[in-house]
Amino acid sequence: MFIKKTLKIDRKSGKEYSAYHLVESMRTAKGPRQRTLLYLGSQIELPEGDYKLLAQRIEDIIVGQSTFIAIPRRH
């Protein structure tokens, strides 16, 4: 799983904005595809370098995996 950033354009105002999605890669008969699992919104209050940690933590929660390493909290 990973977080994918896409650029969108508002139809009314014409302004460009970002949208974030939690995505998984999967193989199909037609080749590799990406499936959106969760829309995360237009803003993520997290440094881009931490997106991988967020995606991994969400995946751990989904599969019921508990972590033995403390996850740092940022304020």
C-alpha positions as a LaTeX table, in Angstrom:
\begin{tabular}{lrrr}
\hline
Residue & $x$ (\AA) & $y$ (\AA) & $z$ (\AA) \\
\hline
Met1 & 0.00 & 0.00 & 0.00 \\
Phe2 & 1.07 & 3.54 & $-0.61$ \\
Ile3 & $-0.30$ & 7.07 & $-0.64$ \\
Lys4 & $-0.86$ & 8.51 & $-4.08$ \\
Lys5 & $-1.11$ & 12.24 & $-4.69$ \\
Thr6 & $-3.15$ & 13.32 & $-7.72$ \\
Leu7 & $-3.70$ & 16.80 & $-9.08$ \\
Lys8 & $-7.29$ & 17.84 & $-9.70$ \\
Ile9 & $-8.88$ & 20.96 & $-11.18$ \\
Asp10 & $-12.03$ & 22.47 & $-9.68$ \\
Arg11 & $-14.56$ & 22.75 & $-12.52$ \\
Lys12 & $-16.15$ & 25.93 & $-11.22$ \\
Ser13 & $-13.13$ & 27.98 & $-10.18$ \\
Gly14 & $-10.49$ & 26.35 & $-12.37$ \\
Lys15 & $-8.15$ & 26.15 & $-9.38$ \\
Glu16 & $-5.76$ & 23.21 & $-9.09$ \\
Tyr17 & $-5.65$ & 21.18 & $-5.87$ \\
Ser18 & $-4.22$ & 17.89 & $-4.63$ \\
Ala19 & $-6.14$ & 14.79 & $-3.59$ \\
Tyr20 & $-4.61$ & 11.96 & $-1.58$ \\
His21 & $-5.62$ & 8.30 & $-1.78$ \\
Leu22 & $-4.49$ & 5.12 & $-0.05$ \\
Val23 & $-3.81$ & 2.74 & $-2.95$ \\
Glu24 & $-2.81$ & $-0.90$ & $-3.31$ \\
Ser25 & $-1.10$ & $-2.45$ & $-6.32$ \\
Met26 & $-2.54$ & $-5.66$ & $-7.67$ \\
Arg27 & $-2.05$ & $-7.93$ & $-10.63$ \\
Thr28 & $-4.96$ & $-8.76$ & $-12.92$ \\
Ala29 & $-5.29$ & $-10.69$ & $-16.16$ \\
Lys30 & $-4.94$ & $-7.35$ & $-17.95$ \\
Gly31 & $-1.71$ & $-6.52$ & $-16.10$ \\
Pro32 & $-0.83$ & $-4.52$ & $-12.98$ \\
Arg33 & $-3.49$ & $-2.15$ & $-11.66$ \\
Gln34 & $-3.92$ & 0.23 & $-8.75$ \\
Arg35 & $-7.01$ & 0.07 & $-6.56$ \\
Thr36 & $-8.05$ & 2.97 & $-4.35$ \\
Leu37 & $-8.86$ & 1.79 & $-0.84$ \\
Leu38 & $-9.43$ & 5.08 & 0.94 \\
Tyr39 & $-9.75$ & 8.75 & 0.04 \\
Leu40 & $-7.62$ & 10.72 & 2.50 \\
Gly41 & $-8.73$ & 14.22 & 1.56 \\
Ser42 & $-7.14$ & 17.22 & $-0.09$ \\
Gln43 & $-4.65$ & 17.99 & 2.68 \\
Ile44 & $-2.47$ & 15.77 & 4.81 \\
Glu45 & $-0.84$ & 17.49 & 7.76 \\
Leu46 & 2.22 & 15.28 & 7.52 \\
Pro47 & 5.63 & 15.68 & 5.88 \\
Glu48 & 5.77 & 13.88 & 2.54 \\
Gly49 & 8.60 & 11.68 & 3.83 \\
Asp50 & 6.23 & 10.17 & 6.40 \\
Tyr51 & 3.57 & 9.03 & 3.91 \\
Lys52 & 5.12 & 5.57 & 3.74 \\
Leu53 & 4.92 & 5.22 & 7.53 \\
Leu54 & 1.27 & 6.28 & 7.48 \\
Ala55 & 0.43 & 3.77 & 4.73 \\
Gln56 & 2.25 & 1.00 & 6.61 \\
Arg57 & 0.44 & 1.82 & 9.87 \\
Ile58 & $-2.97$ & 1.79 & 8.14 \\
Glu59 & $-2.13$ & $-1.58$ & 6.58 \\
Asp60 & $-1.09$ & $-2.93$ & 10.00 \\
Ile61 & $-4.41$ & $-1.82$ & 11.49 \\
Ile62 & $-6.39$ & $-3.40$ & 8.63 \\
Val63 & $-4.70$ & $-6.80$ & 8.96 \\
Gly64 & $-4.71$ & $-6.68$ & 12.77 \\
Gln65 & $-0.94$ & $-6.49$ & 13.12 \\
Ser66 & 0.24 & $-4.91$ & 16.34 \\
Thr67 & 3.53 & $-3.07$ & 16.41 \\
Phe68 & 6.29 & $-3.66$ & 18.92 \\
Ile69 & 8.19 & $-0.52$ & 17.96 \\
Ala70 & 6.92 & 2.74 & 19.45 \\
Ile71 & 5.52 & 5.07 & 16.84 \\
Pro72 & 6.75 & 8.62 & 17.42 \\
Arg73 & 4.03 & 11.20 & 18.04 \\
Arg74 & 4.42 & 14.60 & 16.48 \\
His75 & 2.56 & 17.64 & 17.67 \\
\hline
\end{tabular}
